[in-house]
Amino acid sequence: MPVKVSCPVVAAVIYPNIGGWAGSYITRKNIKPWYESLKRPCWTPPNWAFAPVWTTLYCTMGYSSYLVWRDGGGFKEAIVPLSIYGTNLILNWSWTPLFFGLHKIKWALYEIVLLWGSTVAMGICFYHVNSLAGWLTIPYLAWTTLATALNYTIYKDNKPSIEPAVDEKKK
């Protein structure tokens, strides 16, 4: 029996990927030589892993948002969880230009901490509308936790080279 997929589901799944596609362009331009020149921890995922992981996470986030929209009665009734989702997407999409595009590792760290918090809030709000939607945010939260730790470690280990000493700025 064929599975019927509705237009709102398809749109919800594709939408979060739009920012991911734009971010991948920025990332690819900055892998060599900038990102590869940074000191990174041994537990850094390989570069090839990021695209399939993010594609999967974006699709899952989109599907979860659809479940919340559907079970929450649409945008008007599900305004709080869907607003948190929208904020989360903006934060998610903003991290790549900060980190890879502008090479602002410290600002990207501040931003990803906000992203992590909004991911927790989103998962809780989604769960209250549709438990599956809430559970589906756990892999995203896990990956965002890894990304936050990675951003912090890269910042800490590269701080002397990315933030000149205060005394040198005065010279």
DSSP file with accessible surface (Angstrom, degrees, kcal/mol):
  #  RESIDUE AA STRUCTURE BP1 BP2  ACC     N-H-->O    O-->H-N    N-H-->O    O-->H-N    TCO  KAPPA ALPHA  PHI   PSI    X-CA   Y-CA   Z-CA
    1    1 A M              0   0  226      0, 0.0     2,-0.0     0, 0.0     0, 0.0   0.000 360.0 360.0 360.0 126.5    0.0    0.0    0.0
    2    2 A P        -     0   0  124      0, 0.0     2,-0.4     0, 0.0     0, 0.0  -0.359 360.0-119.5 -69.5 146.9    1.6    3.4   -1.0
    3    3 A V        -     0   0  128     -2,-0.0     2,-0.6     1,-0.0     0, 0.0  -0.721  21.7-138.1 -86.4 130.5    2.3    5.9    1.7
    4    4 A K        -     0   0  198     -2,-0.4     2,-0.5     2,-0.0    -1,-0.0  -0.803  18.9-169.3 -92.6 121.9    0.4    9.2    1.2
    5    5 A V        -     0   0   87     -2,-0.6     2,-0.1     4,-0.0    -2,-0.0  -0.953  13.1-141.6-113.6 125.6    2.6   12.2    2.0
    6    6 A S     >  -     0   0   43     -2,-0.5     4,-1.9     1,-0.1     3,-0.3  -0.444  20.7-114.4 -86.3 159.7    0.8   15.6    2.2
    7    7 A C  H  > S+     0   0  106      1,-0.2     4,-2.8     2,-0.2     5,-0.2   0.882 114.3  56.3 -59.4 -42.7    2.2   18.9    0.9
    8    8 A P  H  > S+     0   0   56      0, 0.0     4,-2.4     0, 0.0    -1,-0.2   0.883 107.1  50.4 -60.2 -35.0    2.4   20.4    4.4
    9    9 A V  H  > S+     0   0   24     -3,-0.3     4,-2.2     2,-0.2     5,-0.2   0.947 111.7  47.0 -65.7 -47.5    4.7   17.5    5.5
   10   10 A V  H  X S+     0   0   65     -4,-1.9     4,-2.5     1,-0.2     5,-0.2   0.935 114.1  47.5 -60.3 -46.5    7.0   17.9    2.5
   11   11 A A  H  X S+     0   0   54     -4,-2.8     4,-2.7     1,-0.2    -1,-0.2   0.922 111.4  50.9 -61.7 -43.0    7.2   21.7    3.0
   12   12 A A  H  < S+     0   0   17     -4,-2.4    -1,-0.2    -5,-0.2    -2,-0.2   0.869 113.2  45.5 -64.1 -35.8    7.9   21.3    6.7
   13   13 A V  H  X S+     0   0   34     -4,-2.2     4,-0.5    49,-0.2    49,-0.2   0.881 117.0  43.4 -76.1 -37.9   10.7   18.8    6.0
   14   14 A I  H >X S+     0   0   78     -4,-2.5     3,-1.1    -5,-0.2     4,-0.8   0.902 100.0  71.8 -74.7 -39.5   12.3   20.8    3.2
   15   15 A Y  H >X S+     0   0  122     -4,-2.7     3,-1.3     1,-0.3     4,-0.6   0.866  96.2  46.8 -49.5 -52.9   12.1   24.2    4.9
   16   16 A P  H 3> S+     0   0    0      0, 0.0     4,-1.0     0, 0.0     3,-0.4   0.823 105.0  63.4 -64.6 -23.9   14.7   23.8    7.6
   17   17 A N  H <X S+     0   0    8     -3,-1.1     4,-2.7    -4,-0.5     5,-0.2   0.745  86.1  74.0 -70.1 -21.7   17.1   22.4    5.0
   18   18 A I  H <X S+     0   0   87     -3,-1.3     4,-2.0    -4,-0.8    -1,-0.2   0.942  99.8  43.0 -58.1 -48.6   17.2   25.7    3.1
   19   19 A G  H  X S+     0   0   13     -4,-0.6     4,-2.6    -3,-0.4    -1,-0.2   0.853 112.0  55.9 -64.9 -33.7   19.3   27.3    5.8
   20   20 A G  H  X S+     0   0   17     -4,-1.0     4,-2.2     2,-0.2    -2,-0.2   0.901 106.2  49.7 -64.7 -39.8   21.5   24.2    5.9
   21   21 A W  H  X S+     0   0  143     -4,-2.7     4,-1.3     2,-0.2    -2,-0.2   0.926 112.4  47.2 -66.0 -42.7   22.1   24.4    2.2
   22   22 A A  H  X S+     0   0   59     -4,-2.0     4,-1.6     1,-0.2     3,-0.3   0.922 112.5  50.5 -63.5 -42.8   23.1   28.0    2.4
   23   23 A G  H  X S+     0   0    8     -4,-2.6     4,-2.8     1,-0.2    -1,-0.2   0.855 103.5  58.6 -63.9 -34.4   25.3   27.2    5.4
   24   24 A S  H  X S+     0   0   41     -4,-2.2     4,-2.8     1,-0.2    -1,-0.2   0.870 102.7  54.0 -66.0 -32.8   27.0   24.3    3.6
   25   25 A Y  H  X S+     0   0  133     -4,-1.3     4,-1.6    -3,-0.3    -1,-0.2   0.945 111.6  44.4 -63.9 -45.9   28.2   26.8    0.9
   26   26 A I  H  X S+     0   0   43     -4,-1.6     4,-0.6     1,-0.2    -2,-0.2   0.919 114.9  49.6 -63.3 -43.3   29.8   29.0    3.5
   27   27 A T  H >X S+     0   0   31     -4,-2.8     3,-1.7     1,-0.2     4,-0.9   0.945 107.4  52.4 -62.9 -49.7   31.3   26.0    5.3
   28   28 A R  H >X S+     0   0  166     -4,-2.8     3,-0.6     1,-0.3     4,-0.5   0.861 106.5  54.7 -56.7 -37.0   32.8   24.5    2.1
   29   29 A K  H 3< S+     0   0  130     -4,-1.6    -1,-0.3     1,-0.2    -2,-0.2   0.680 115.5  39.3 -69.6 -17.1   34.5   27.8    1.3
   30   30 A N  H <<>S+     0   0   30     -3,-1.7     5,-2.3    -4,-0.6    -1,-0.2   0.358  87.4  87.9-118.6   3.0   36.2   27.9    4.7
   31   31 A I  I <<>S+     0   0   30     -4,-0.9     5,-2.5    -3,-0.6     6,-0.2   0.968  81.8  72.5 -63.4 -53.8   37.2   24.3    5.4
   32   32 A K  I  <5S-     0   0  144     -4,-0.5    -1,-0.2     1,-0.2     2,-0.1  -0.925 116.4 -11.8-107.6 134.2   40.5   24.8    3.7
   33   33 A P  I  >5S+     0   0  108      0, 0.0     4,-1.2     0, 0.0    -1,-0.2  -0.974 133.4  49.0 -91.5 -10.7   42.7   26.3    4.8
   34   34 A W  I >>5S+     0   0   40      1,-0.2     3,-0.9     2,-0.2     4,-0.6   0.940 115.3  36.1 -60.8 -61.2   41.0   28.1    7.8
   35   35 A Y  I >4<S+     0   0    7     -5,-2.3     3,-1.3     1,-0.3    -1,-0.2   0.911 117.3  53.2 -61.5 -41.0   39.1   25.3    9.6
   36   36 A E  H 34<S+     0   0   84     -5,-2.5    -1,-0.3     1,-0.3    -2,-0.2   0.715 103.0  59.5 -68.6 -17.7   41.8   22.8    9.0
   37   37 A S  H << S+     0   0   85     -4,-1.2    -1,-0.3    -3,-0.9    -2,-0.2   0.631  88.3  95.7 -83.6 -12.3   44.4   25.1   10.4
   38   38 A L  S << S-     0   0   14     -3,-1.3     2,-0.5    -4,-0.6   120,-0.1  -0.455  85.3-110.5 -77.8 149.6   42.6   25.2   13.8
   39   39 A K        -     0   0  139    115,-0.2   118,-0.1    -2,-0.1   119,-0.1  -0.694  45.6-177.7 -74.9 124.3   43.5   23.0   16.7
   40   40 A R        -     0   0   83     -2,-0.5   110,-0.0    -4,-0.1     4,-0.0  -0.950  28.1-103.6-126.4 148.6   40.6   20.6   17.1
   41   41 A P    >   -     0   0   18      0, 0.0     3,-1.8     0, 0.0   113,-0.0  -0.252  31.4-113.0 -69.0 158.4   40.1   17.8   19.6
   42   42 A C  T 3  S+     0   0  134      1,-0.3    -2,-0.0     0, 0.0     0, 0.0   0.735 114.9  62.5 -63.6 -19.6   40.6   14.2   18.7
   43   43 A W  T 3  S+     0   0  112      2,-0.0    -1,-0.3   107,-0.0   107,-0.1   0.318  71.5 128.3 -92.1  11.3   36.9   13.6   19.1
   44   44 A T    <   -     0   0   24     -3,-1.8     3,-0.1     1,-0.1    -4,-0.0  -0.482  66.2-116.3 -63.9 127.9   36.0   16.0   16.3
   45   45 A P        -     0   0   18      0, 0.0    -1,-0.1     0, 0.0     5,-0.1  -0.308  38.2 -94.2 -62.3 151.6   33.7   14.2   13.8
   46   46 A P    >>  -     0   0   62      0, 0.0     3,-1.8     0, 0.0     4,-0.6  -0.342  33.2-114.3 -65.8 150.5   35.1   13.8   10.3
   47   47 A N  H >> S+     0   0   58      1,-0.3     3,-1.1     2,-0.2     4,-0.5   0.852 113.8  60.9 -54.6 -38.0   34.1   16.6    7.9
   48   48 A W  H 34 S+     0   0  197      1,-0.2    -1,-0.3     2,-0.1     3,-0.2   0.736  95.8  63.3 -65.1 -19.9   32.1   14.1    5.7
   49   49 A A  H <> S+     0   0   13     -3,-1.8     4,-2.0     1,-0.2    -1,-0.2   0.777  87.1  70.7 -77.4 -24.4   29.8   13.4    8.6
   50   50 A F  H <X S+     0   0   52     -3,-1.1     4,-2.9    -4,-0.6     5,-0.3   0.903  93.4  51.8 -65.4 -44.5   28.3   16.8    9.0
   51   51 A A  H  X S+     0   0   67     -4,-0.5     4,-2.5     1,-0.2     5,-0.2   0.954 114.1  40.8 -61.7 -50.5   26.2   17.0    5.8
   52   52 A P  H  > S+     0   0   66      0, 0.0     4,-2.2     0, 0.0    -1,-0.2   0.899 116.7  50.2 -67.6 -33.9   24.3   13.7    6.3
   53   53 A V  H  X S+     0   0   41     -4,-2.0     4,-2.8     2,-0.2    -2,-0.2   0.963 114.0  43.7 -66.2 -48.7   23.9   14.3   10.1
   54   54 A W  H  X S+     0   0   54     -4,-2.9     4,-3.2    -5,-0.2     5,-0.3   0.897 112.0  53.2 -65.9 -37.7   22.5   17.9    9.5
   55   55 A T  H  X S+     0   0   64     -4,-2.5     4,-2.3    -5,-0.3    -1,-0.2   0.948 112.1  45.6 -60.7 -45.1   20.3   16.8    6.7
   56   56 A T  H  X S+     0   0   87     -4,-2.2     4,-2.5    -5,-0.2    -2,-0.2   0.933 114.7  47.7 -62.4 -45.0   18.8   14.1    8.9
   57   57 A L  H  X S+     0   0   11     -4,-2.8     4,-3.0     2,-0.2     5,-0.2   0.918 111.3  50.0 -65.4 -42.6   18.4   16.5   11.8
   58   58 A Y  H  X S+     0   0   10     -4,-3.2     4,-2.5     2,-0.2    -1,-0.2   0.915 111.8  48.5 -62.5 -41.8   16.8   19.2    9.7
   59   59 A C  H  X S+     0   0   42     -4,-2.3     4,-2.6    -5,-0.3    -2,-0.2   0.923 113.2  47.6 -63.7 -41.4   14.3   16.7    8.2
   60   60 A T  H  X S+     0   0   36     -4,-2.5     4,-2.7     2,-0.2    -2,-0.2   0.914 111.7  50.1 -65.8 -42.2   13.5   15.4   11.7
   61   61 A M  H  X S+     0   0    3     -4,-3.0     4,-2.4     2,-0.2    -2,-0.2   0.922 111.8  48.8 -60.9 -43.9   13.1   18.9   13.0
   62   62 A G  H  X S+     0   0    0     -4,-2.5     4,-2.0   -49,-0.2    -2,-0.2   0.919 111.5  48.0 -62.8 -43.9   10.8   19.8   10.1
   63   63 A Y  H  X S+     0   0   84     -4,-2.6     4,-2.3     1,-0.2    -2,-0.2   0.919 111.0  51.7 -64.5 -40.1    8.7   16.7   10.6
   64   64 A S  H  X S+     0   0    0     -4,-2.7     4,-2.2     1,-0.2    -1,-0.2   0.907 108.0  51.6 -61.4 -41.4    8.4   17.4   14.3
   65   65 A S  H  X S+     0   0   10     -4,-2.4     4,-2.7     1,-0.2    -1,-0.2   0.884 108.0  52.7 -64.3 -36.0    7.2   21.0   13.5
   66   66 A Y  H  X S+     0   0   33     -4,-2.0     4,-3.3     2,-0.2     5,-0.2   0.928 107.7  50.9 -62.5 -45.0    4.6   19.5   11.2
   67   67 A L  H  X S+     0   0    3     -4,-2.3     4,-3.0     1,-0.2     5,-0.3   0.904 112.3  46.9 -59.9 -39.8    3.4   17.2   14.0
   68   68 A V  H  X S+     0   0    0     -4,-2.2     4,-2.3     2,-0.2     6,-0.3   0.919 113.4  48.0 -68.4 -42.8    3.1   20.2   16.4
   69   69 A W  H  <>S+     0   0   82     -4,-2.7     5,-3.2     2,-0.2     4,-0.3   0.941 117.0  43.5 -60.8 -46.4    1.3   22.3   13.7
   70   70 A R  H ><5S+     0   0  115     -4,-3.3     3,-0.8     1,-0.2    -2,-0.2   0.953 123.0  34.6 -65.7 -51.2   -1.1   19.4   13.0
   71   71 A D  H 3<5S+     0   0   73     -4,-3.0    -1,-0.2     1,-0.2    -2,-0.2   0.693 113.7  59.1 -83.2 -16.9   -1.8   18.4   16.6
   72   72 A G  T 3<5S-     0   0   16     -4,-2.3    -1,-0.2    -5,-0.3    -2,-0.2   0.399 118.1-106.3 -89.3   0.3   -1.6   21.9   18.0
   73   73 A G  T < 5 -     0   0   47     -3,-0.8     4,-0.4    -4,-0.3     3,-0.2   0.727  66.4 -65.2  86.4  21.3   -4.4   23.1   15.8
   74   74 A G  S  ><S-     0   0   13     -5,-3.2     4,-1.9    -6,-0.3     5,-0.0  -0.405  82.4 -42.8  95.6-171.3   -2.3   25.1   13.3
   75   75 A F  T  4 S+     0   0  141      1,-0.2    -1,-0.2     2,-0.2     7,-0.1   0.888 130.1  54.4 -66.6 -41.6   -0.2   28.2   13.8
   76   76 A K  T >4 S+     0   0  175     -3,-0.2     3,-0.7     1,-0.2    -1,-0.2   0.935 116.5  35.9 -61.7 -45.5   -2.7   30.2   15.9
   77   77 A E  T 34 S+     0   0  127     -4,-0.4     3,-0.3     1,-0.2    -1,-0.2   0.778 122.9  43.8 -80.7 -26.6   -3.0   27.5   18.6
   78   78 A A  T 3X S+     0   0    2     -4,-1.9     4,-2.3     1,-0.2     5,-0.3  -0.004  75.7 126.4-106.4  30.2    0.6   26.3   18.5
   79   79 A I  H <>  +     0   0   94     -3,-0.7     4,-2.2     1,-0.2     5,-0.2   0.863  68.5  51.1 -60.1 -40.2    2.1   29.7   18.4
   80   80 A V  H  > S+     0   0   90     -3,-0.3     4,-2.4     2,-0.2     5,-0.2   0.982 114.6  39.1 -67.4 -55.3    4.4   29.3   21.3
   81   81 A P  H  > S+     0   0   12      0, 0.0     4,-2.3     0, 0.0    -2,-0.2   0.917 119.0  48.5 -63.4 -35.8    6.1   26.0   20.3
   82   82 A L  H  X S+     0   0   20     -4,-2.3     4,-2.5     2,-0.2    -2,-0.2   0.851 110.1  52.0 -73.8 -29.0    6.3   27.1   16.6
   83   83 A S  H  X S+     0   0   58     -4,-2.2     4,-2.6    -5,-0.3    -1,-0.2   0.898 109.8  48.9 -68.8 -40.0    7.7   30.5   17.6
   84   84 A I  H  X S+     0   0   37     -4,-2.4     4,-2.8     2,-0.2    -2,-0.2   0.920 111.1  51.2 -64.0 -40.6   10.4   28.7   19.6
   85   85 A Y  H  X S+     0   0   16     -4,-2.3     4,-2.6    -5,-0.2    -2,-0.2   0.930 110.0  48.7 -60.4 -46.6   11.0   26.5   16.6
   86   86 A G  H  X S+     0   0   28     -4,-2.5     4,-2.3     2,-0.2    -2,-0.2   0.921 112.5  47.9 -61.2 -43.0   11.4   29.5   14.3
   87   87 A T  H  X S+     0   0   79     -4,-2.6     4,-2.6     1,-0.2    -2,-0.2   0.916 110.7  52.8 -62.0 -41.9   13.8   31.2   16.8
   88   88 A N  H  X S+     0   0    0     -4,-2.8     4,-3.0     1,-0.2    -2,-0.2   0.911 108.2  49.8 -61.3 -43.2   15.7   27.9   17.0
   89   89 A L  H  X S+     0   0    2     -4,-2.6     4,-3.3     2,-0.2     5,-0.2   0.922 110.3  50.2 -62.9 -42.8   16.0   27.8   13.2
   90   90 A I  H  X S+     0   0  105     -4,-2.3     4,-1.6     2,-0.2    -2,-0.2   0.934 113.8  45.2 -61.3 -44.7   17.3   31.4   13.0
   91   91 A L  H  X S+     0   0   30     -4,-2.6     4,-1.2     2,-0.2    -2,-0.2   0.922 114.1  50.0 -62.8 -43.0   19.8   30.6   15.7
   92   92 A N  H >X S+     0   0    7     -4,-3.0     4,-0.7     1,-0.2     3,-0.6   0.947 113.3  44.4 -60.3 -49.9   20.8   27.4   14.0
   93   93 A W  H 3< S+     0   0   60     -4,-3.3    -1,-0.2     1,-0.2    -2,-0.2   0.760 110.0  57.6 -68.7 -24.1   21.2   29.0   10.6
   94   94 A S  H 3X S+     0   0   48     -4,-1.6     4,-1.6    -5,-0.2    -1,-0.2   0.728  91.3  70.2 -79.0 -23.0   23.2   32.0   12.2
   95   95 A W  H <X S+     0   0   39     -4,-1.2     4,-3.0    -3,-0.6     5,-0.3   0.931  93.2  54.6 -63.8 -44.9   25.9   29.9   13.7
   96   96 A T  H  X>S+     0   0   22     -4,-0.7     4,-2.2     1,-0.2     5,-1.6   0.922 107.8  47.3 -60.5 -47.6   27.6   28.9   10.4
   97   97 A P  I  4>S+     0   0   47      0, 0.0     5,-2.6     0, 0.0     6,-0.3   0.888 115.4  48.1 -62.1 -34.5   28.1   32.4    9.1
   98   98 A L  I  <5S+     0   0   42     -4,-1.6     6,-2.8     3,-0.2    -2,-0.2   0.955 123.1  30.5 -66.0 -51.1   29.5   33.5   12.5
   99   99 A F  I  <5S+     0   0    3     -4,-3.0     4,-0.4     4,-0.2    -3,-0.2   0.977 136.6  20.2 -74.7 -59.3   31.9   30.5   12.9
  100  100 A F  I  <5S+     0   0   17     -4,-2.2    -2,-0.1    -5,-0.3    -4,-0.1   0.876 129.4  42.0 -83.4 -40.4   32.8   29.7    9.3
  101  101 A G  I   <S+     0   0   34     -5,-1.6    -3,-0.2     1,-0.1    -2,-0.1   0.951 131.5  20.0 -74.8 -49.8   32.0   32.9    7.4
  102  102 A L  S   <S-     0   0  110     -5,-2.6    -3,-0.2    -6,-0.2    -1,-0.1   0.534  93.0-132.2 -96.8 -11.4   33.3   35.5    9.9
  103  103 A H        +     0   0   65     -4,-0.4     2,-1.2    -6,-0.3    -4,-0.2   0.808  53.8 149.4  60.7  33.7   35.7   33.3   11.9
  104  104 A K     >  +     0   0  110     -6,-2.8     4,-2.6     1,-0.2     5,-0.2  -0.660  13.2 167.9 -96.6  77.9   34.2   34.7   15.1
  105  105 A I  H  > S+     0   0    2     -2,-1.2     4,-1.9     1,-0.2    -1,-0.2   0.894  73.6  50.1 -62.9 -41.2   34.7   31.6   17.2
  106  106 A K  H  > S+     0   0   67      2,-0.2     4,-2.1     1,-0.2    -1,-0.2   0.939 113.4  44.9 -64.7 -46.2   33.9   33.3   20.5
  107  107 A W  H  > S+     0   0  158      1,-0.2     4,-2.4     2,-0.2    -2,-0.2   0.879 111.1  54.2 -66.5 -35.9   30.7   34.9   19.2
  108  108 A A  H  X S+     0   0    0     -4,-2.6     4,-2.8     2,-0.2    -1,-0.2   0.871 106.1  53.8 -63.9 -35.2   29.7   31.6   17.6
  109  109 A L  H  X S+     0   0   22     -4,-1.9     4,-1.8     2,-0.2    -2,-0.2   0.939 109.2  46.6 -64.4 -47.3   30.2   30.0   21.1
  110  110 A Y  H  X S+     0   0  114     -4,-2.1     4,-1.6     1,-0.2    -2,-0.2   0.923 114.6  48.9 -57.9 -44.0   27.8   32.5   22.7
  111  111 A E  H  X S+     0   0   16     -4,-2.4     4,-2.3     1,-0.2    -2,-0.2   0.911 108.1  51.7 -65.3 -41.6   25.3   32.0   19.9
  112  112 A I  H  X S+     0   0    4     -4,-2.8     4,-2.7     1,-0.2    -1,-0.2   0.818 104.2  57.9 -71.2 -25.9   25.4   28.2   20.1
  113  113 A V  H  X S+     0   0   81     -4,-1.8     4,-2.3     2,-0.2    -1,-0.2   0.927 108.5  46.6 -66.0 -40.8   24.8   28.3   23.9
  114  114 A L  H  X S+     0   0  110     -4,-1.6     4,-2.5     2,-0.2    -2,-0.2   0.907 111.5  52.2 -63.7 -41.3   21.6   30.2   23.0
  115  115 A L  H  X S+     0   0    5     -4,-2.3     4,-2.1     2,-0.2    -2,-0.2   0.924 107.7  51.3 -59.6 -45.0   20.8   27.6   20.3
  116  116 A W  H  X S+     0   0  100     -4,-2.7     4,-2.1     1,-0.2    -2,-0.2   0.939 111.1  48.0 -59.2 -46.7   21.3   24.8   22.8
  117  117 A G  H  X S+     0   0   35     -4,-2.3     4,-2.4     1,-0.2    -1,-0.2   0.904 111.4  49.3 -62.1 -40.6   18.9   26.5   25.3
  118  118 A S  H  X S+     0   0   17     -4,-2.5     4,-2.7     1,-0.2    -1,-0.2   0.828 107.6  55.9 -70.0 -27.5   16.3   27.1   22.6
  119  119 A T  H  X S+     0   0    1     -4,-2.1     4,-2.6     2,-0.2    -1,-0.2   0.912 108.2  47.5 -68.3 -41.5   16.6   23.4   21.5
  120  120 A V  H  X S+     0   0   44     -4,-2.1     4,-2.4     2,-0.2    -2,-0.2   0.953 114.1  47.0 -61.7 -48.8   15.8   22.3   25.1
  121  121 A A  H  X S+     0   0   36     -4,-2.4     4,-2.7     1,-0.2     5,-0.2   0.909 112.1  50.8 -60.3 -41.8   12.8   24.7   25.2
  122  122 A M  H  X S+     0   0    0     -4,-2.7     4,-3.2     1,-0.2     5,-0.3   0.930 109.4  50.1 -62.3 -46.6   11.6   23.5   21.8
  123  123 A G  H  X S+     0   0   10     -4,-2.6     4,-2.4     2,-0.2    -1,-0.2   0.918 112.8  46.5 -59.2 -43.1   11.8   19.8   22.8
  124  124 A I  H  X S+     0   0   93     -4,-2.4     4,-1.7     2,-0.2    -2,-0.2   0.946 115.5  45.0 -66.1 -47.1    9.8   20.4   25.9
  125  125 A C  H  X S+     0   0   33     -4,-2.7     4,-0.8     1,-0.2    -2,-0.2   0.907 113.6  50.0 -64.3 -41.9    7.2   22.5   24.2
  126  126 A F  H >X S+     0   0    0     -4,-3.2     4,-3.3    -5,-0.2     3,-1.0   0.918 107.1  55.6 -61.0 -43.2    6.9   20.1   21.3
  127  127 A Y  H 3< S+     0   0  111     -4,-2.4    -1,-0.2    -5,-0.3    -2,-0.2   0.877 102.4  56.2 -57.9 -38.2    6.5   17.2   23.7
  128  128 A H  H 3< S+     0   0  145     -4,-1.7    -1,-0.3     1,-0.2    -2,-0.2   0.742 116.3  36.5 -68.8 -21.7    3.5   18.9   25.4
  129  129 A V  H << S+     0   0   48     -3,-1.0     2,-0.3    -4,-0.8    -2,-0.2   0.843 140.1   0.9 -93.3 -44.2    1.8   19.1   22.0
  130  130 A N     X  -     0   0   22     -4,-3.3     4,-1.8    -5,-0.1    -1,-0.3  -0.918  61.4-150.1-149.2 115.7    2.9   15.8   20.5
  131  131 A S  H  > S+     0   0   66     -2,-0.3     4,-2.7     1,-0.2     5,-0.2   0.875  98.6  54.2 -60.2 -38.2    5.1   13.4   22.5
  132  132 A L  H  > S+     0   0   84      1,-0.2     4,-2.6     2,-0.2    -1,-0.2   0.931 106.1  52.9 -61.3 -42.8    6.8   12.0   19.3
  133  133 A A  H  4 S+     0   0    0     -7,-0.2     4,-0.5     1,-0.2    -6,-0.2   0.897 110.8  48.1 -59.3 -39.1    7.7   15.5   18.2
  134  134 A G  H >< S+     0   0    5     -4,-1.8     3,-1.2    -8,-0.4     4,-0.3   0.938 111.9  47.8 -66.0 -46.3    9.4   16.0   21.6
  135  135 A W  H >< S+     0   0  146     -4,-2.7     3,-1.6     1,-0.3    -2,-0.2   0.853 103.5  62.9 -63.8 -33.9   11.3   12.7   21.5
  136  136 A L  T 3< S+     0   0   47     -4,-2.6     4,-0.5     1,-0.3    -1,-0.3   0.658  93.4  64.0 -68.9 -12.7   12.4   13.5   17.9
  137  137 A T  T <> S+     0   0    9     -3,-1.2     4,-2.7    -4,-0.5    -1,-0.3   0.638  80.4  84.1 -83.6 -10.7   14.3   16.5   19.2
  138  138 A I  H <> S+     0   0   82     -3,-1.6     4,-2.8    -4,-0.3     5,-0.2   0.919  88.9  47.9 -61.7 -45.9   16.7   14.4   21.3
  139  139 A P  H  > S+     0   0   70      0, 0.0     4,-2.6     0, 0.0    -1,-0.2   0.914 112.8  50.5 -61.3 -36.9   19.1   13.6   18.5
  140  140 A Y  H  > S+     0   0    1     -4,-0.5     4,-2.7     2,-0.2    -2,-0.2   0.928 111.2  48.1 -63.8 -43.5   19.2   17.2   17.6
  141  141 A L  H  X S+     0   0   47     -4,-2.7     4,-2.4     2,-0.2    -1,-0.2   0.918 111.4  50.7 -63.4 -41.1   19.9   18.2   21.2
  142  142 A A  H  X S+     0   0   60     -4,-2.8     4,-2.3     2,-0.2    -2,-0.2   0.936 113.0  45.0 -62.3 -45.6   22.6   15.5   21.4
  143  143 A W  H  X S+     0   0   41     -4,-2.6     4,-2.9     2,-0.2    -2,-0.2   0.898 112.9  51.0 -66.6 -39.2   24.3   16.8   18.2
  144  144 A T  H  X S+     0   0    1     -4,-2.7     4,-2.5     2,-0.2    -1,-0.2   0.879 108.4  52.9 -66.4 -34.6   24.0   20.5   19.4
  145  145 A T  H  X S+     0   0   64     -4,-2.4     4,-2.5     2,-0.2    -2,-0.2   0.937 111.0  46.3 -63.8 -45.5   25.6   19.5   22.7
  146  146 A L  H  X S+     0   0   54     -4,-2.3     4,-2.7     1,-0.2    -2,-0.2   0.932 113.2  49.5 -61.1 -44.9   28.5   17.9   20.8
  147  147 A A  H  X S+     0   0   18     -4,-2.9     4,-2.9     2,-0.2    -2,-0.2   0.878 110.1  51.0 -63.9 -37.7   28.7   21.0   18.6
  148  148 A T  H  X S+     0   0   24     -4,-2.5     4,-2.7     2,-0.2    -1,-0.2   0.934 112.1  46.2 -64.9 -45.8   28.7   23.3   21.6
  149  149 A A  H  X S+     0   0   42     -4,-2.5     4,-2.6     2,-0.2    -2,-0.2   0.902 114.0  49.3 -63.2 -39.3   31.5   21.3   23.3
  150  150 A L  H  X S+     0   0   13     -4,-2.7     4,-2.8     2,-0.2     5,-0.3   0.935 111.0  48.8 -66.0 -45.5   33.4   21.3   20.0
  151  151 A N  H  X S+     0   0    2     -4,-2.9     4,-2.6     1,-0.2    -2,-0.2   0.934 113.2  48.4 -59.4 -45.4   33.0   25.1   19.6
  152  152 A Y  H  X S+     0   0  118     -4,-2.7     4,-3.1     2,-0.2    -2,-0.2   0.936 112.7  47.2 -60.9 -47.2   34.1   25.7   23.2
  153  153 A T  H  X S+     0   0   21     -4,-2.6     4,-3.0     2,-0.2     5,-0.2   0.912 112.4  49.2 -64.5 -41.5   37.2   23.4   22.8
  154  154 A I  H  X S+     0   0    1     -4,-2.8     4,-1.5     2,-0.2    -1,-0.2   0.928 113.3  47.8 -63.8 -42.0   38.2   25.0   19.5
  155  155 A Y  H  X S+     0   0   23     -4,-2.6     4,-0.9    -5,-0.3     3,-0.3   0.960 114.8  45.2 -60.8 -50.3   37.8   28.5   21.1
  156  156 A K  H >< S+     0   0  102     -4,-3.1     3,-0.5     1,-0.2    -2,-0.2   0.919 116.4  44.8 -61.3 -45.2   39.8   27.5   24.2
  157  157 A D  H 3< S+     0   0   54     -4,-3.0    -1,-0.2     1,-0.2    -2,-0.2   0.673 122.3  36.6 -77.0 -17.7   42.6   25.8   22.2
  158  158 A N  H >X S+     0   0    5     -4,-1.5     4,-1.6    -3,-0.3     3,-0.8   0.357  82.6 110.3-113.8   5.1   42.9   28.5   19.6
  159  159 A K  H <X S+     0   0   97     -4,-0.9     4,-2.4    -3,-0.5     3,-0.4   0.869  74.9  53.7 -53.4 -45.9   42.3   31.5   21.9
  160  160 A P  H 34 S+     0   0  107      0, 0.0    -1,-0.3     0, 0.0     5,-0.2   0.880 113.7  43.1 -60.9 -32.1   45.9   32.9   21.7
  161  161 A S  H <4 S+     0   0   91     -3,-0.8    -2,-0.2     1,-0.2    -3,-0.1   0.719 120.5  39.5 -86.6 -19.4   45.9   32.9   17.9
  162  162 A I  H  < S+     0   0   52     -4,-1.6    -3,-0.2    -3,-0.4    -1,-0.2   0.651 117.7  45.3-103.9 -18.0   42.4   34.3   17.5
  163  163 A E  S  < S-     0   0   55     -4,-2.4    -1,-0.2    -5,-0.3     3,-0.1  -0.872  81.9-143.2-127.0  98.6   42.4   36.9   20.3
  164  164 A P        -     0   0   68      0, 0.0    -3,-0.1     0, 0.0     5,-0.1  -0.220  37.3 -88.1 -57.3 149.4   45.5   39.0   20.4
  165  165 A A     >  -     0   0   52     -5,-0.2     4,-1.5     1,-0.1     3,-0.3  -0.202  32.7-118.9 -57.7 148.9   46.7   39.8   23.9
  166  166 A V  H  > S+     0   0   98      1,-0.2     4,-1.3     2,-0.2     3,-0.3   0.902 114.2  56.3 -58.8 -38.9   45.2   43.0   25.4
  167  167 A D  H  > S+     0   0  115      1,-0.2     4,-0.8     2,-0.2    -1,-0.2   0.879 104.0  52.9 -62.5 -37.4   48.7   44.5   25.7
  168  168 A E  H  4 S+     0   0  123     -3,-0.3     3,-0.4     1,-0.2    -1,-0.2   0.846 104.3  56.3 -68.9 -30.1   49.4   44.0   22.0
  169  169 A K  H  < S+     0   0  147     -4,-1.5    -1,-0.2    -3,-0.3    -2,-0.2   0.834 103.7  54.5 -69.0 -31.2   46.1   45.9   21.1
  170  170 A K  H  <        0   0  167     -4,-1.3    -1,-0.2    -3,-0.2    -2,-0.2   0.718 360.0 360.0 -74.4 -21.7   47.3   48.9   23.0
  171  171 A K     <        0   0  206     -4,-0.8    -3,-0.0    -3,-0.4    -4,-0.0  -0.185 360.0 360.0 -69.7 360.0   50.6   49.1   21.1
